[in-house]
Amino acid sequence: MPIDMQQAWLLTVIPLFVFVVVSLFGKRIPRQGDWIVALAGFACFAISIMFIIDFQSYFQNSDFQPGNNNQYSFEWINIPNYLLIEYSTFVDAITIVMLFVVSLVGLMVILYSIGYMHGEPRYNWYFSLLAFFLAAMFTLVTTGNLLQLYLAWEGVGLGSYLLIGFYWERQSAAEAAKKAFITTRIGDVGLLIGIIMLWRVSGTFDIQEIIYLAKDAAFSTTYLTVAMIFLFLGAVGKSAQFPLHVWLPDAMEGPTPVSALIHAATMVVAGVYLVARMLPIYEMLPIAQNLILIIGLITALLAATMGLVAQDIKKVLAYSTVSQLGYMFVALGVGSLTAAMFHLFTHAFFKALLFLGSGSVIHATHQQEVSKLGGLKNKMPITFLTFAIGALSLAGIPPLAGFWSKDEILLYTSEFGTVFYILLLMAALLTAIYSTRLVILTFFGAPKDQEAYEHAHESPKIMSVPLMILAFFAVTSGFFVFSFVGRLFGFEGGFPEIVYLKYPHSFHVELSTMLVAISVSCFGLILGYFYWMQNNGKRAIAALDWAPEVRKLLLNGYYIDNLYQNIINKLILGAASIIAWFDDKVVNRSGIDGSAQILNYVGYRLKFLQTGKIPNYVMMMALGILLFCLVLLTNN
């Protein structure tokens, strides 16, 4: 039977089944089941390609309407006259983009992990967690209702917690996993409140129906604004946006392939996907949409400055991820779905490439501090070349993929407001500088750690081939925006037409904006080159070494973590101490212990009524009868 978009549930079932098999029986299966997870990855990628082909064929049909062939549902929970919940899948253009990205990057990470994780004591558990995480992520991007999305959202959070804390015996990894889990829970609570608010008025969890009702003015503007802001809070937490960005740099404690999976194309873009999915509603709410723009802009700038000074190669990339996600939210804030999804598309490839490239460096040198690397260009030529491609794409150098998507965001931001445009250009400049710094300190100059340099070697093919595949997409994926490439795949308008179905938001090149973007990126490369290549790379190991106070501020992440810790210590723990005092003094001593003491005293005194003398008992009975008669007379 041919697979079409109505079989999207297969993308959940296949990796979930593999998770159960490998986690339970992995030790008894050859190679601990890694090949089963790899086959599942290939199967999911193949199904995603089939969906693209199916989507393209229906797209060409002039009678195509969303929901005819791309939606599937069945009754899940039914409480008559109160609640109906359906398990549903919905595949549209946004879903197609996400499926291609998640399935391809997921497959590359699985193959890369076979080499990188070789010899790990919990090898089968690692691969089973990859399968579980992908099952949750596929469910999230294919669901048609908000309740199912929330369950998948939490599944992604659980999977990330287990993967980040994979090396749980290391305290730093355990703490990082807890930090990620707790921080994202703040956003998740907001998401749940937003979902409940929408359901309370609409009576449904179906996303398309909620969008229709919102357009039909079924909600009051104020109520809808509050609900959508709560929904956006969930996106802020999951996509590590200010002020909930603090968890992601620490999440680098997990295995490097996990960093590529979580921070490139899957978990962290879930927030972008959510806002993109609900963008028709956000476009009706200026306050909520402006909030998205401002949060995205702040995040893009702050993260870029912190990436400038970070010493851990993975943390530099983590800050760059936070910054690039900020770009995507800026695009959504100015109302450009095309630019946001296009940057999500290109970013997935070059960022996954950079993380896996850093993994090759760490695997070869057992070192991830950039101040202790250097001179690896000739020792690791494939890693160097692919890593450089990823860094240049991140910096926005034409004609690499990152240039086209970043230029599109800058173009629409310039049309929205000059101040926002200038601030985003500053973020682009900083991105180019820290990208250059990362490449130079890792691969150029004299080796800073001779022992690490001596151990350096190129990665095996099982690791280098995924690097080359991702490098190919880091070079070429930007051209999907052009109509001549789109026609090769049956979409006359290229990437914008895919996203907007029959109503494309056409991509156009504005020469002045493009030249400004190129100039800023190239200027950043030049600044970085001359700063870090001076004296054969031996000078300026530390960024901003001429401004130690500024550097200290950035290294400490603007002391936001310290602020949160003080809040926890003074407010939360203070409140906890008050509650503990109330529980001890009032509830326990006065309430429970006090009542027990009273009863004990009363019992002690009442025992003296038991004298053993019959006249005393007769007198008590007489008094009781007398009292009973008085009560009767009083009532009458």
SVG drawing of the C-alpha trace seen along z (x, -y; Angstrom):
<svg xmlns="http://www.w3.org/2000/svg" viewBox="-44 -53 98 65">
<polyline fill="none" stroke="black" stroke-width="0.4" points="0.0,0.0 1.5,-3.4 2.2,-5.7 0.5,-9.1 0.3,-11.9 -2.6,-10.2 0.0,-7.6 1.9,-10.2 1.2,-8.2 3.9,-5.7 6.5,-8.3 5.5,-8.0 4.9,-4.2 8.2,-3.1 10.7,-4.8 8.5,-4.2 8.4,-0.5 12.2,-0.5 12.6,-2.3 10.7,0.5 12.7,3.3 16.2,1.8 15.7,0.6 14.3,4.0 16.4,6.4 19.3,4.4 21.9,6.3 20.8,9.5 20.7,8.1 23.9,7.9 25.6,4.6 23.2,3.8 20.5,2.8 22.2,-0.3 21.5,1.1 17.8,1.3 17.7,-2.4 19.6,-3.2 17.1,-1.3 14.3,-3.1 16.0,-6.4 16.3,-5.4 12.6,-4.4 11.5,-7.7 13.6,-9.6 12.2,-7.6 8.6,-8.2 9.3,-11.9 10.5,-11.9 7.3,-10.0 5.3,-12.7 7.1,-15.4 6.4,-13.6 2.7,-13.1 2.4,-16.7 3.9,-17.9 1.4,-15.9 -1.5,-17.2 -0.1,-20.7 -0.2,-20.6 -3.9,-19.7 -5.8,-22.9 -8.6,-21.5 -6.2,-21.0 -7.6,-22.1 -5.8,-21.5 -7.6,-18.7 -8.6,-16.6 -5.7,-14.3 -3.4,-15.5 -5.4,-15.0 -6.2,-11.9 -8.0,-11.4 -9.8,-8.9 -11.7,-9.2 -9.5,-8.9 -11.4,-10.2 -15.1,-11.0 -17.1,-12.3 -20.6,-12.9 -21.7,-16.5 -18.5,-17.6 -15.2,-16.6 -14.1,-15.0 -10.4,-14.4 -9.1,-12.9 -5.8,-11.4 -5.0,-13.4 -2.3,-14.0 -2.0,-17.0 0.6,-17.4 0.9,-20.8 3.8,-22.8 5.2,-23.7 5.1,-20.1 6.8,-19.0 9.7,-21.3 10.0,-20.1 9.8,-16.4 12.6,-16.7 14.8,-18.6 14.1,-16.3 14.4,-13.0 17.6,-13.9 19.4,-15.4 18.2,-12.6 19.5,-10.0 22.9,-11.7 23.1,-11.9 22.3,-8.2 25.0,-7.2 27.5,-9.5 26.7,-8.2 27.7,-4.6 31.3,-5.8 31.3,-8.4 29.6,-6.4 31.5,-3.1 32.5,-1.4 30.0,-3.2 28.8,-1.0 25.2,-2.2 25.4,-2.0 22.0,-0.4 20.3,-2.8 21.7,-5.7 20.3,-4.5 16.9,-3.6 16.7,-7.2 17.4,-8.6 14.5,-6.5 12.2,-7.8 13.2,-11.4 12.6,-11.1 9.2,-9.5 8.2,-12.4 9.5,-15.0 7.7,-13.4 4.5,-13.4 4.9,-17.0 5.3,-18.2 2.6,-16.0 -0.2,-16.4 -3.4,-18.3 -4.5,-19.2 -3.0,-21.1 -3.5,-18.5 -1.6,-15.9 1.0,-18.5 1.4,-19.2 1.9,-15.5 4.5,-15.2 6.0,-18.5 6.5,-16.9 7.9,-13.7 10.5,-15.8 11.3,-17.4 11.7,-14.0 13.9,-12.7 16.1,-15.7 16.4,-15.4 17.6,-11.8 20.0,-12.5 21.5,-15.6 22.0,-13.7 23.3,-10.6 26.5,-10.8 24.6,-11.0 27.5,-9.9 29.1,-13.3 27.6,-15.9 27.8,-18.6 25.8,-16.5 23.1,-15.7 22.9,-19.3 22.6,-20.4 19.8,-17.9 17.9,-19.1 18.4,-22.7 17.1,-22.1 14.1,-20.1 13.1,-22.7 13.7,-25.8 11.7,-24.4 8.9,-23.4 8.3,-27.1 7.5,-27.6 5.5,-24.4 3.2,-25.6 2.5,-28.7 1.8,-26.5 -0.6,-24.4 -2.4,-27.5 -2.7,-28.9 -4.1,-25.6 -6.7,-25.4 -7.7,-29.0 -8.2,-28.3 -10.1,-25.1 -12.3,-26.8 -13.8,-29.2 -13.6,-27.2 -14.5,-23.8 -11.9,-22.1 -8.2,-21.3 -8.1,-21.1 -5.5,-23.7 -7.1,-24.5 -10.6,-24.9 -9.1,-27.2 -7.5,-29.4 -10.8,-29.5 -12.7,-30.5 -10.2,-33.2 -10.5,-34.7 -14.3,-34.5 -14.0,-36.6 -15.1,-33.8 -12.6,-35.1 -12.4,-38.5 -9.2,-40.3 -7.9,-40.7 -8.7,-37.1 -7.0,-35.8 -4.0,-38.0 -3.4,-36.6 -3.9,-33.0 -1.4,-33.4 1.2,-35.1 1.0,-32.1 1.4,-29.9 4.4,-31.9 5.9,-31.4 6.0,-27.7 8.0,-28.5 10.3,-30.8 11.2,-27.9 11.7,-25.2 13.6,-27.4 15.8,-28.9 14.8,-32.5 15.5,-35.3 14.9,-35.1 14.6,-31.3 17.8,-30.8 20.0,-29.8 19.5,-26.0 20.8,-25.5 24.6,-26.3 24.7,-24.0 23.0,-21.2 26.4,-20.7 27.1,-18.2 25.4,-15.6 27.1,-13.6 28.0,-15.8 25.7,-14.0 22.9,-14.8 23.9,-18.4 23.6,-18.3 20.2,-16.6 18.6,-18.8 20.2,-22.1 20.1,-22.0 16.9,-20.7 14.6,-19.3 13.9,-20.3 15.0,-23.9 13.1,-24.7 9.8,-23.3 9.1,-26.8 9.6,-28.3 7.4,-25.6 4.6,-26.3 4.6,-30.1 4.8,-29.5 1.8,-27.1 -0.2,-29.6 1.0,-32.7 -2.4,-33.4 -3.7,-34.2 -0.6,-36.1 -0.9,-38.3 -4.3,-39.5 -2.7,-40.5 -0.2,-43.4 0.8,-43.2 1.6,-39.5 3.4,-39.7 5.5,-42.7 6.4,-40.7 7.7,-37.9 9.8,-40.5 11.3,-42.1 12.2,-38.8 13.8,-37.5 15.8,-40.6 17.1,-40.7 18.0,-37.0 19.8,-37.4 22.0,-40.2 22.7,-38.8 23.6,-35.3 25.9,-36.7 27.9,-38.7 28.2,-35.7 29.3,-33.5 32.1,-35.9 33.9,-35.0 32.9,-31.4 35.9,-29.0 34.1,-25.7 33.8,-24.9 30.3,-23.4 29.2,-26.4 30.1,-28.8 27.9,-26.8 25.2,-26.7 25.1,-30.5 25.1,-30.7 22.0,-28.4 20.2,-30.7 21.1,-33.7 19.9,-32.2 16.7,-31.1 16.3,-34.7 16.6,-35.6 13.7,-33.2 11.5,-34.8 12.3,-38.2 11.2,-37.0 7.9,-35.7 7.5,-39.0 7.7,-41.0 5.2,-38.6 7.5,-36.7 6.7,-33.0 8.8,-32.3 12.0,-33.9 11.5,-32.2 11.0,-28.7 13.7,-29.2 16.2,-30.1 15.0,-27.1 15.6,-25.0 19.2,-26.2 20.2,-26.5 19.4,-22.9 22.1,-21.7 25.0,-24.1 24.4,-24.0 24.2,-20.1 27.4,-20.2 29.2,-22.4 28.1,-20.4 29.2,-17.1 32.4,-18.7 33.1,-19.8 32.4,-16.2 35.1,-15.0 37.5,-17.5 36.6,-16.3 36.7,-12.7 40.2,-13.1 41.8,-15.3 39.8,-14.7 39.8,-18.4 37.0,-21.0 38.5,-24.2 39.4,-26.4 42.3,-28.0 43.9,-24.5 43.4,-23.6 45.0,-24.9 46.9,-23.6 44.4,-20.8 43.9,-21.9 46.3,-19.4 45.7,-16.7 41.9,-16.7 41.4,-17.9 37.8,-16.6 36.7,-17.9 38.4,-21.3 36.9,-21.7 33.3,-20.8 33.5,-22.8 34.8,-25.9 31.8,-25.5 29.4,-25.4 31.1,-28.4 31.0,-30.5 27.4,-29.6 26.6,-30.6 28.5,-33.9 26.2,-34.6 28.9,-34.5 27.4,-34.1 26.6,-31.9 26.3,-29.5 22.9,-28.6 23.0,-30.8 23.5,-33.9 20.2,-33.6 18.0,-32.9 19.6,-35.5 19.4,-38.1 15.7,-37.4 15.2,-38.1 17.3,-41.3 15.3,-42.4 11.9,-42.1 13.2,-43.6 14.5,-46.6 11.0,-47.2 9.5,-46.9 11.8,-49.4 15.3,-50.9 16.2,-50.4 15.4,-46.7 17.3,-46.4 20.5,-48.0 20.4,-45.9 20.0,-42.7 22.9,-43.8 25.0,-44.2 24.1,-40.6 25.1,-39.5 28.5,-41.3 29.1,-39.5 28.2,-36.2 30.8,-36.6 33.4,-37.5 32.9,-34.6 32.6,-32.2 36.0,-33.3 37.4,-33.1 36.2,-29.5 37.7,-28.3 41.1,-30.1 41.6,-28.9 40.6,-25.4 42.4,-24.7 45.0,-27.4 48.1,-28.7 50.5,-26.7 49.1,-23.8 48.3,-25.1 48.2,-21.6 50.9,-19.4 49.5,-16.2 46.0,-16.8 47.6,-17.7 49.7,-14.5 46.6,-12.4 44.6,-14.2 43.4,-12.1 40.7,-12.3 37.4,-10.7 36.4,-7.3 34.1,-7.2 31.0,-6.5 31.5,-9.9 33.0,-11.8 30.4,-10.8 27.6,-12.5 29.8,-15.6 30.1,-15.7 26.4,-15.2 25.5,-18.0 28.2,-20.2 26.6,-19.6 23.3,-20.9 25.0,-23.8 26.2,-24.9 23.1,-24.1 20.0,-24.4 19.9,-28.1 19.2,-27.8 15.9,-26.2 14.6,-29.7 14.9,-30.3 12.2,-29.4 14.6,-27.7 15.5,-25.2 11.9,-24.9 10.8,-23.9 13.1,-20.9 10.9,-19.7 7.6,-20.7 7.2,-24.0 7.3,-26.9 7.9,-29.5 10.6,-27.6 10.7,-27.5 8.2,-30.4 5.6,-28.7 6.1,-25.5 5.4,-27.3 2.5,-29.4 0.9,-26.7 -1.2,-28.4 -0.4,-31.9 3.3,-32.3 5.1,-35.0 7.7,-35.5 11.4,-35.7 13.0,-38.8 16.5,-40.2 17.0,-43.8 20.6,-44.7 21.2,-47.4 20.1,-45.2 22.2,-42.3 25.3,-44.4 24.9,-45.7 24.5,-42.1 27.6,-41.0 29.6,-43.9 28.8,-43.4 29.6,-39.7 32.9,-40.2 33.9,-43.0 33.3,-40.6 35.5,-38.0 38.2,-40.5 38.1,-41.7 38.2,-38.2 41.0,-37.2 43.3,-40.1 42.5,-39.9 43.1,-36.1 45.7,-35.4 48.2,-38.0 51.5,-36.5 50.6,-33.2 47.5,-32.8 49.5,-33.1 48.0,-36.4 44.5,-37.2 43.4,-33.8 40.8,-35.5 38.3,-37.8 38.0,-41.3 41.3,-40.8 41.6,-44.6 38.3,-45.0 38.4,-42.6 35.3,-43.8 33.2,-43.5 34.7,-40.1 33.9,-39.0 30.3,-40.2 29.9,-38.2 31.6,-35.1 29.1,-35.1 26.2,-35.5 25.2,-39.0 24.9,-37.3 21.4,-36.1 22.0,-32.7 23.2,-34.4 20.0,-36.5 17.9,-33.4 19.9,-31.7 19.3,-34.7 15.6,-34.7 15.5,-31.0 17.5,-31.5 15.8,-34.6 12.2,-34.3 11.5,-30.7 13.6,-29.3 12.5,-32.2 8.8,-31.3 9.7,-27.6 11.1,-28.5 8.0,-30.4 5.8,-27.5 8.1,-25.1 7.7,-27.3 3.9,-27.4 3.8,-23.6 6.0,-23.0 4.6,-25.6 1.0,-25.9 0.0,-22.6 2.2,-20.2 2.7,-21.6 -0.5,-23.6 -2.8,-21.5 -1.8,-17.9 0.4,-17.8 -1.8,-20.4 -5.1,-18.5 -3.4,-15.3 -2.3,-17.0 -5.8,-18.3 -7.4,-14.9 -4.7,-13.4 -5.5,-15.9 -9.2,-15.5 -8.9,-11.7 -6.6,-12.0 -9.2,-14.1 -12.2,-11.9 -10.6,-8.8 -11.4,-10.1 -15.0,-9.6 -14.4,-5.9 -14.5,-5.5 -15.9,-2.0 -18.7,-3.2 -22.3,-2.5 -23.8,-5.6 -21.6,-7.8 -22.7,-6.0 -26.4,-6.3 -26.0,-10.0 -24.4,-10.5 -27.3,-8.6 -29.8,-10.8 -28.0,-13.9 -28.0,-12.6 -31.8,-11.9 -32.4,-15.4 -30.4,-17.1 -32.2,-15.1 -35.6,-16.2 -34.5,-19.8 -33.5,-19.7 -36.9,-18.2 -38.8,-20.9 -36.7,-23.6 -37.5,-22.4 -41.2,-22.2"/>
</svg>
